[in-house]
């Protein structure tokens, strides 16, 4: 098993290079507009609500059916 020794003194320089590269990559990202973010958030909340309602209704239906067979 090989042990890799890294000089602790090189960490600050490597961290600085890493953060600089992260910043440069984030500048290349095509960010959504505020309107698009709001639209997609509303769609996500509505779809989540519909799915929750469907699953809740199915749960209630199956619980009712099973309770009639068990009792």
N, CA, C and O atoms as a printed pandas DataFrame, in Angstrom:
     atom_number atom_name residue_name chain_id  residue_number  x_coord  y_coord  z_coord
0              1         N          UNK        A               1    0.838   -1.178    0.000
1              2        CA          UNK        A               1    0.000    0.000    0.000
2              3         C          UNK        A               1    0.883    1.240    0.000
3              4         O          UNK        A               1    1.762    1.385    0.850
4              5         N          UNK        A               2    0.647    2.129   -0.951
5              6        CA          UNK        A               2    1.439    3.347   -1.056
6              7         C          UNK        A               2    0.802    4.458   -0.244
7              8         O          UNK        A               2   -0.419    4.614   -0.237
8              9         N          UNK        A               3    1.610    5.207    0.420
9             10        CA          UNK        A               3    1.135    6.378    1.150
10            11         C          UNK        A               3    1.571    7.594    0.365
11            12         O          UNK        A               3    2.753    7.771    0.073
12            13         N          UNK        A               4    0.609    8.429    0.027
13            14        CA          UNK        A               4    0.907    9.635   -0.739
14            15         C          UNK        A               4    1.087   10.789    0.231
15            16         O          UNK        A               4    0.203   11.092    1.032
16            17         N          UNK        A               5    2.215   11.409    0.149
17            18        CA          UNK        A               5    2.506   12.540    1.023
18            19         C          UNK        A               5    2.267   13.834    0.241
19            20         O          UNK        A               5    2.812   14.023   -0.847
20            21         N          UNK        A               6    1.462   14.705    0.798
21            22        CA          UNK        A               6    1.177   15.996    0.184
22            23         C          UNK        A               6    1.669   17.075    1.128
23            24         O          UNK        A               6    1.420   17.033    2.333
24            25         N          UNK        A               7    2.360   18.024    0.570
25            26        CA          UNK        A               7    2.842   19.116    1.399
26            27         C          UNK        A               7    1.681   19.996    1.837
27            28         O          UNK        A               7    0.879   20.446    1.018
28            29         N          UNK        A               8    1.607   20.228    3.110
29            30        CA          UNK        A               8    0.535   21.057    3.651
30            31         C          UNK        A               8    0.656   22.491    3.154
31            32         O          UNK        A               8   -0.349   23.190    3.024
32            33         N          UNK        A               9    1.848   22.922    2.882
33            34        CA          UNK        A               9    2.049   24.305    2.428
34            35         C          UNK        A               9    1.455   24.549    1.043
35            36         O          UNK        A               9    1.236   25.701    0.670
36            37         N          UNK        A              10    1.185   23.480    0.261
37            38        CA          UNK        A              10    0.625   23.664   -1.080
38            39         C          UNK        A              10   -0.903   23.746   -1.063
39            40         O          UNK        A              10   -1.507   24.082   -2.082
40            41         N          UNK        A              11   -1.542   23.444    0.077
41            42        CA          UNK        A              11   -3.001   23.478    0.141
42            43         C          UNK        A              11   -3.602   24.849   -0.148
43            44         O          UNK        A              11   -4.538   24.935   -0.943
44            45         N          UNK        A              12   -3.107   25.925    0.461
45            46        CA          UNK        A              12   -3.727   27.232    0.163
46            47         C          UNK        A              12   -3.680   27.594   -1.319
47            48         O          UNK        A              12   -4.634   28.162   -1.851
48            49         N          UNK        A              13   -2.585   27.271   -1.980
49            50        CA          UNK        A              13   -2.483   27.582   -3.406
50            51         C          UNK        A              13   -3.466   26.739   -4.210
51            52         O          UNK        A              13   -4.100   27.233   -5.143
52            53         N          UNK        A              14   -3.590   25.464   -3.843
53            54        CA          UNK        A              14   -4.521   24.587   -4.564
54            55         C          UNK        A              14   -5.972   25.002   -4.333
55            56         O          UNK        A              14   -6.789   24.951   -5.253
56            57         N          UNK        A              15   -6.288   25.408   -3.123
57            58        CA          UNK        A              15   -7.636   25.875   -2.825
58            59         C          UNK        A              15   -7.944   27.136   -3.616
59            60         O          UNK        A              15   -9.048   27.291   -4.138
60            61         N          UNK        A              16   -6.978   28.033   -3.706
61            62        CA          UNK        A              16   -7.173   29.278   -4.466
62            63         C          UNK        A              16   -7.410   28.974   -5.949
63            64         O          UNK        A              16   -8.284   29.576   -6.572
64            65         N          UNK        A              17   -6.644   28.052   -6.508
65            66        CA          UNK        A              17   -6.818   27.672   -7.912
66            67         C          UNK        A              17   -8.187   27.030   -8.118
67            68         O          UNK        A              17   -8.881   27.333   -9.088
68            69         N          UNK        A              18   -8.569   26.151   -7.210
69            70        CA          UNK        A              18   -9.871   25.481   -7.310
70            71         C          UNK        A              18  -11.015   26.489   -7.290
71            72         O          UNK        A              18  -11.916   26.423   -8.126
72            73         N          UNK        A              19  -10.985   27.420   -6.343
73            74        CA          UNK        A              19  -12.062   28.413   -6.238
74            75         C          UNK        A              19  -12.105   29.318   -7.458
75            76         O          UNK        A              19  -13.184   29.718   -7.896
76            77         N          UNK        A              20  -10.940   29.645   -8.012
77            78        CA          UNK        A              20  -10.900   30.467   -9.217
78            79         C          UNK        A              20  -11.527   29.719  -10.392
79            80         O          UNK        A              20  -12.263   30.313  -11.180
80            81         N          UNK        A              21  -11.244   28.425  -10.515
81            82        CA          UNK        A              21  -11.833   27.627  -11.589
82            83         C          UNK        A              21  -13.342   27.477  -11.409
83            84         O          UNK        A              21  -14.086   27.502  -12.389
84            85         N          UNK        A              22  -13.797   27.322  -10.173
85            86        CA          UNK        A              22  -15.234   27.236   -9.903
86            87         C          UNK        A              22  -15.915   28.524  -10.329
87            88         O          UNK        A              22  -16.965   28.492  -10.971
88            89         N          UNK        A              23  -15.320   29.661   -9.971
89            90        CA          UNK        A              23  -15.882   30.965  -10.345
90            91         C          UNK        A              23  -15.972   31.098  -11.863
91            92         O          UNK        A              23  -16.989   31.556  -12.385
92            93         N          UNK        A              24  -14.919   30.703  -12.572
93            94        CA          UNK        A              24  -14.935   30.814  -14.031
94            95         C          UNK        A              24  -15.997   29.901  -14.654
95            96         O          UNK        A              24  -16.642   30.282  -15.631
96            97         N          UNK        A              25  -16.182   28.706  -14.100
97            98        CA          UNK        A              25  -17.216   27.805  -14.619
98            99         C          UNK        A              25  -18.617   28.345  -14.343
99           100         O          UNK        A              25  -19.508   28.219  -15.183
100          101         N          UNK        A              26  -18.813   28.944  -13.174
101          102        CA          UNK        A              26  -20.133   29.490  -12.850
102          103         C          UNK        A              26  -20.493   30.666  -13.757
103          104         O          UNK        A              26  -21.673   30.924  -13.994
104          105         N          UNK        A              27  -19.499   31.370  -14.258
105          106        CA          UNK        A              27  -19.781   32.458  -15.197
106          107         C          UNK        A              27  -20.279   31.921  -16.534
107          108         O          UNK        A              27  -20.965   32.632  -17.268
108          109         N          UNK        A              28  -19.942   30.671  -16.859
109          110        CA          UNK        A              28  -20.360   30.071  -18.124
110          111         C          UNK        A              28  -21.779   29.499  -18.067
111          112         O          UNK        A              28  -22.368   29.211  -19.108
112          113         N          UNK        A              29  -22.327   29.335  -16.875
113          114        CA          UNK        A              29  -23.639   28.721  -16.715
114          115         C          UNK        A              29  -24.719   29.640  -17.276
115          116         O          UNK        A              29  -24.685   30.854  -17.073
116          117         N          UNK        A              30  -25.674   29.045  -17.982
117          118        CA          UNK        A              30  -26.807   29.789  -18.506
118          119         C          UNK        A              30  -27.908   29.781  -17.441
119          120         O          UNK        A              30  -28.711   28.849  -17.380
120          121         N          UNK        A              31  -27.942   30.819  -16.606
121          122        CA          UNK        A              31  -28.876   30.878  -15.489
122          123         C          UNK        A              31  -30.275   31.219  -15.984
123          124         O          UNK        A              31  -30.441   31.984  -16.934
124          125         N          UNK        A              32  -31.285   30.638  -15.322
125          126        CA          UNK        A              32  -32.673   30.941  -15.659
126          127         C          UNK        A              32  -33.031   32.340  -15.190
127          128         O          UNK        A              32  -32.449   32.871  -14.244
128          129         N          UNK        A              33  -34.005   32.921  -15.875
129          130        CA          UNK        A              33  -34.485   34.233  -15.443
130          131         C          UNK        A              33  -35.387   34.056  -14.227
131          132         O          UNK        A              33  -35.814   32.944  -13.914
132          133         N          UNK        A              34  -35.670   35.154  -13.553
133          134        CA          UNK        A              34  -36.531   35.107  -12.372
134          135         C          UNK        A              34  -37.922   34.578  -12.740
135          136         O          UNK        A              34  -38.526   33.813  -11.988
136          137         N          UNK        A              35  -38.414   34.997  -13.898
137          138        CA          UNK        A              35  -39.739   34.566  -14.357
138          139         C          UNK        A              35  -39.775   33.056  -14.603
139          140         O          UNK        A              35  -40.740   32.385  -14.237
140          141         N          UNK        A              36  -38.710   32.521  -15.230
141          142        CA          UNK        A              36  -38.651   31.085  -15.494
142          143         C          UNK        A              36  -38.583   30.285  -14.192
143          144         O          UNK        A              36  -39.236   29.250  -14.062
144          145         N          UNK        A              37  -37.799   30.763  -13.239
145          146        CA          UNK        A              37  -37.693   30.073  -11.951
146          147         C          UNK        A              37  -39.054   30.049  -11.257
147          148         O          UNK        A              37  -39.461   29.022  -10.713
148          149         N          UNK        A              38  -39.745   31.167  -11.278
149          150        CA          UNK        A              38  -41.075   31.240  -10.662
150          151         C          UNK        A              38  -42.044   30.292  -11.356
151          152         O          UNK        A              38  -42.804   29.587  -10.692
152          153         N          UNK        A              39  -42.023   30.271  -12.674
153          154        CA          UNK        A              39  -42.917   29.404  -13.443
154          155         C          UNK        A              39  -42.649   27.930  -13.116
155          156         O          UNK        A              39  -43.583   27.174  -12.847
156          157         N          UNK        A              40  -41.396   27.529  -13.140
157          158        CA          UNK        A              40  -41.064   26.127  -12.869
158          159         C          UNK        A              40  -41.354   25.743  -11.423
159          160         O          UNK        A              40  -41.717   24.601  -11.144
160          161         N          UNK        A              41  -41.199   26.684  -10.513
161          162        CA          UNK        A              41  -41.523   26.414   -9.114
162          163         C          UNK        A              41  -43.016   26.182   -8.945
163          164         O          UNK        A              41  -43.426   25.253   -8.249
164          165         N          UNK        A              42  -43.822   27.007   -9.569
165          166        CA          UNK        A              42  -45.282   26.861   -9.490
166          167         C          UNK        A              42  -45.716   25.530  -10.103
167          168         O          UNK        A              42  -46.557   24.830   -9.539
168          169         N          UNK        A              43  -45.144   25.183  -11.253
169          170        CA          UNK        A              43  -45.480   23.912  -11.900
170          171         C          UNK        A              43  -45.116   22.749  -10.992
171          172         O          UNK        A              43  -45.887   21.798  -10.865
172          173         N          UNK        A              44  -43.944   22.813  -10.355
173          174        CA          UNK        A              44  -43.503   21.735   -9.460
174          175         C          UNK        A              44  -44.433   21.591   -8.268
175          176         O          UNK        A              44  -44.778   20.474   -7.883
176          177         N          UNK        A              45  -44.845   22.708   -7.679
177          178        CA          UNK        A              45  -45.742   22.654   -6.522
178          179         C          UNK        A              45  -47.102   22.081   -6.927
179          180         O          UNK        A              45  -47.672   21.271   -6.195
180          181         N          UNK        A              46  -47.622   22.489   -8.073
181          182        CA          UNK        A              46  -48.920   21.993   -8.536
182          183         C          UNK        A              46  -48.858   20.495   -8.831
183          184         O          UNK        A              46  -49.737   19.744   -8.406
184          185         N          UNK        A              47  -47.838   20.060   -9.548
185          186        CA          UNK        A              47  -47.703   18.636   -9.883
186          187         C          UNK        A              47  -47.531   17.809   -8.608
187          188         O          UNK        A              47  -48.105   16.727   -8.492
188          189         N          UNK        A              48  -46.750   18.307   -7.660
189          190        CA          UNK        A              48  -46.574   17.598   -6.386
190          191         C          UNK        A              48  -47.893   17.482   -5.638
191          192         O          UNK        A              48  -48.182   16.441   -5.049
192          193         N          UNK        A              49  -48.696   18.541   -5.658
193          194        CA          UNK        A              49  -49.997   18.515   -5.004
194          195         C          UNK        A              49  -50.941   17.525   -5.652
195          196         O          UNK        A              49  -51.658   16.799   -4.963
196          197         N          UNK        A              50  -50.945   17.492   -6.977
197          198        CA          UNK        A              50  -51.814   16.554   -7.693
198          199         C          UNK        A              50  -51.404   15.115   -7.403
199          200         O          UNK        A              50  -52.256   14.266   -7.141
200          201         N          UNK        A              51  -50.120   14.842   -7.447
201          202        CA          UNK        A              51  -49.639   13.486   -7.160
202          203         C          UNK        A              51  -49.963   13.108   -5.718
203          204         O          UNK        A              51  -50.371   11.976   -5.460
204          205         N          UNK        A              52  -49.790   14.031   -4.778
205          206        CA          UNK        A              52  -50.115   13.755   -3.374
206          207         C          UNK        A              52  -51.601   13.464   -3.209
207          208         O          UNK        A              52  -51.977   12.566   -2.455
208          209         N          UNK        A              53  -52.450   14.216   -3.908
209          210        CA          UNK        A              53  -53.892   13.986   -3.826
210          211         C          UNK        A              53  -54.267   12.619   -4.395
211          212         O          UNK        A              53  -55.085   11.908   -3.812
212          213         N          UNK        A              54  -53.676   12.251   -5.522
213          214        CA          UNK        A              54  -53.959   10.947   -6.129
214          215         C          UNK        A              54  -53.509    9.820   -5.201
215          216         O          UNK        A              54  -54.254    8.868   -4.971
216          217         N          UNK        A              55  -52.293    9.928   -4.672
217          218        CA          UNK        A              55  -51.797    8.882   -3.771
218          219         C          UNK        A              55  -52.610    8.822   -2.483
219          220         O          UNK        A              55  -52.854    7.737   -1.954
220          221         N          UNK        A              56  -53.027    9.971   -1.979
221          222        CA          UNK        A              56  -53.868    9.985   -0.784
222          223         C          UNK        A              56  -55.213    9.338   -1.038
223          224         O          UNK        A              56  -55.721    8.599   -0.195
224          225         N          UNK        A              57  -55.795    9.614   -2.205
225          226        CA          UNK        A              57  -57.083    9.002   -2.550
226          227         C          UNK        A              57  -56.944    7.496   -2.713
227          228         O          UNK        A              57  -57.803    6.744   -2.251
228          229         N          UNK        A              58  -55.878    7.046   -3.362
229          230        CA          UNK        A              58  -55.661    5.607   -3.516
230          231         C          UNK        A              58  -55.429    4.937   -2.161
231          232         O          UNK        A              58  -55.928    3.839   -1.917
232          233         N          UNK        A              59  -54.684    5.587   -1.293
233          234        CA          UNK        A              59  -54.449    5.057    0.043
234          235         C          UNK        A              59  -55.766    4.913    0.796
235          236         O          UNK        A              59  -56.026    3.882    1.416
236          237         N          UNK        A              60  -56.590    5.947    0.738
237          238        CA          UNK        A              60  -57.899    5.903    1.407
238          239         C          UNK        A              60  -58.765    4.784    0.829
239          240         O          UNK        A              60  -59.411    4.047    1.573
240          241         N          UNK        A              61  -58.777    4.661   -0.496
241          242        CA          UNK        A              61  -59.578    3.639   -1.161
242          243         C          UNK        A              61  -59.133    2.238   -0.748
243          244         O          UNK        A              61  -59.960    1.408   -0.372
244          245         N          UNK        A              62  -57.842    1.978   -0.815
245          246        CA          UNK        A              62  -57.338    0.654   -0.450
246          247         C          UNK        A              62  -57.522    0.370    1.037
247          248         O          UNK        A              62  -57.822   -0.764    1.412
248          249         N          UNK        A              63  -57.350    1.364    1.877
249          250        CA          UNK        A              63  -57.563    1.173    3.318
250          251         C          UNK        A              63  -59.023    0.834    3.591
251          252         O          UNK        A              63  -59.313   -0.021    4.428
252          253         N          UNK        A              64  -59.940    1.493    2.896
253          254        CA          UNK        A              64  -61.366    1.218    3.067
254          255         C          UNK        A              64  -61.707   -0.196    2.602
255          256         O          UNK        A              64  -62.429   -0.925    3.281
256          257         N          UNK        A              65  -61.183   -0.571    1.445
257          258        CA          UNK        A              65  -61.450   -1.917    0.918
258          259         C          UNK        A              65  -60.884   -2.981    1.853
259          260         O          UNK        A              65  -61.567   -3.957    2.161
260          261         N          UNK        A              66  -59.673   -2.808    2.297
261          262        CA          UNK        A              66  -59.047   -3.802    3.179
262          263         C          UNK        A              66  -59.729   -3.865    4.547
263          264         O          UNK        A              66  -59.829   -4.941    5.137
264          265         N          UNK        A              67  -60.193   -2.740    5.047
265          266        CA          UNK        A              67  -60.858   -2.759    6.346
266          267         C          UNK        A              67  -62.175   -3.532    6.278
267          268         O          UNK        A              67  -62.583   -4.122    7.278
268          269         N          UNK        A              68  -62.844   -3.544    5.140
269          270        CA          UNK        A              68  -64.099   -4.300    4.994
270          271         C          UNK        A              68  -63.832   -5.796    4.960
271          272         O          UNK        A              68  -64.646   -6.583    5.444
272          273         N          UNK        A              69  -62.690   -6.197    4.389
273          274        CA          UNK        A              69  -62.372   -7.626    4.355
274          275         C          UNK        A              69  -61.846   -8.131    5.685
275          276         O          UNK        A              69  -62.073   -9.287    6.042
276          277         N          UNK        A              70  -61.145   -7.280    6.422
277          278        CA          UNK        A              70  -60.539   -7.703    7.682
278          279         C          UNK        A              70  -61.577   -7.745    8.790
279          280         O          UNK        A              70  -61.554   -8.664    9.609
280          281         N          UNK        A              71  -62.472   -6.793    8.841
281          282        CA          UNK        A              71  -63.485   -6.734    9.909
282          283         C          UNK        A              71  -64.662   -7.532    9.546
283          284         O          UNK        A              71  -65.619   -7.606   10.316
